[in-house]
Every structure is written in structure tokens, then in C-alpha cells.
Amino acid sequence: MEHLITHVEPGSPALRHGLRQGDTLLAINGEEIIDQIDYEALSARRHLILHVRKADGRDWQLELVKPAGIPLGLDFGGVDLLEAEDGPVVCEVNSNAHFAGLLSATGVNPADHIMQYIRRTVCEE
């Protein structure tokens, strides 16, 4: 899965190694990142190889060493959806979705789309 970086903490290992808002994290140490739990577990390691798509579309592989257990300093925007027989189902809005950062990175406000969907669904029932 691809994870759009919506915020990079000032002074973080991620910022010092060139990751920026608008980049997309694709994998850590060759492993796909399914969710926030995967991200936390994989990024806790000392030696990391990050597969990133930069905001300009370039693929980039970054190797970095940091103290084990120290966070990279990345936040992601995301909403987990499942396609059900009667349409999409919102399963989870990630706890660090930072909709304002997602808005500034993509020009799309996911909160508006989620609320439109909820209003449309509730009004139809």
C-alpha cells in the first residue's frame, strides 16, 4: 500500500534524511506497509531502507540508521475503505490522518468527502 506523507516532524530523522510532506512511503526494508501498526513496527528498527515516491514522481530508495525505537517523525493521511455489496464502507479513519496536511499536499479535503457520503447515505435511508 502507498502512504501519503502529510506531515514531517521538525528535527526528526525523516526530515534530516530528506523526506517531505507530499512524498509517498511505499515500503520499509522491502516490506509493504499495510497499516499504522506495520509502520510503527517496521520503522522502530535501527537500520532502515525506505522505498519512497517523491512528490515529483521520482522513485527513491533511502538508507538510514537511527537509534532503535526512535520514531521517524512521519504522519500519514488515510481512510481505510472496504467495498461491500451495497457500496463502500468506512472501516477506519487513521488516528493521525491530519486532514489539513492532506488538504495542503493534495488539494483534496477528505473530511468534506466523508461528510458528503455520510449525509447522502443517511438521507437515502
N, C-alpha and C positions, 0 to 999 in steps of 0.2 A: 504494500500500500504506500501511497505517497502522502507525505505530511507537510503541508504548507507552514512555513515558519512565520508566525505573526508577531513575534517579539523576541529580541535577543537581549538578555540582561547585561547592563553596563558592567564592564570589568570581568565578565565571565570567560571561561575557556573558549566557548564558541565565538564570542566577539573577537578575542585575541587571535583566533585562528582564521578569521575572515568570513564567518557565517553572518548573514544579514537577513533582515526581515524581507520576505518575498522569495527567498530561496526555498527549495523543497527537499526535505530529507527523505531519501529513498531506502537506505539500508545502513545498518551498523555492523561492522565486521562480517559483511556478506549475508547477514540475516535480515529478512524482511521484518518490518516493524508493524505489527498488527494493531496495537493499541497503546495507550499510555503506560500500562503495566509493562509491556515489552520494552518500550522506550526507556523507562526507569531502570529495568534490569540490565539491558544491554549497555546503556550509557554509564552505568556505575563502574564499569571496568577501567583499569588504568590505561591500557593501550587500546586505542580505537582507530578504526578505519571507517570513515564516513563516506557514503556514496550520496552525493548531493547534486541536484539540478539547480544551477544558479538562476537568479531571476531573469537573466538574459537568454536562458535556454541551454547554456553550456553544461555538459556533464562534468563533474569534478569529483575526484577522489582525494580526500583529506586524511592524512595520518597524523594523529596527535597523541601525546602522552600527558596525562594529568594525574593528580592524586586519586587513587581509587575511592569511590563513594562521593566524590565532589560532583555536583550537577554540572552539566554542560551549559545550562543557562538559556535553554530554548523553550518557547511556548508555541503551541500549535492551535490552529483553528480547526474545528471539525464537528460534524454531526454524523453519528452513525445511523444509517437507514437500512432497513430490510425491505425488500419488495415482497409484499403479501398478495394474495389473490385479489383482494379488494383495493390494492394500491400501496404506496409506501408507508412504512411505519417508523416513526422516530424512536429509536432504541435508547439513544444516549446523546446528550449534548456534553461534549468533553468539558471537564471542570475548569480547564484553562483555555477555553476557546477564544477568549479575547476578541470579541466581535469587532471592537473598534480597530484593533490591529489588522484583522482580516479585511475590514472595510478599506483601510488605507492601503493595504497590499494589493487588493483585487478590484476595488471599486464596487464590490457586492456586499450588501448588508444582510447576512444570513438571518438575523433576527427578524427583519421585515418579511422574508420569505417563509420562515417558520410560522409567524403570526398569521400571514395570509392563508397559509394552508390550514391552520387550526380554525380560523374563522370560517373558511369555506366548508370545512368538514363538519363543524358544529352546526352551521346554518342549514346544511343539507339534511341533517338527521332530525 
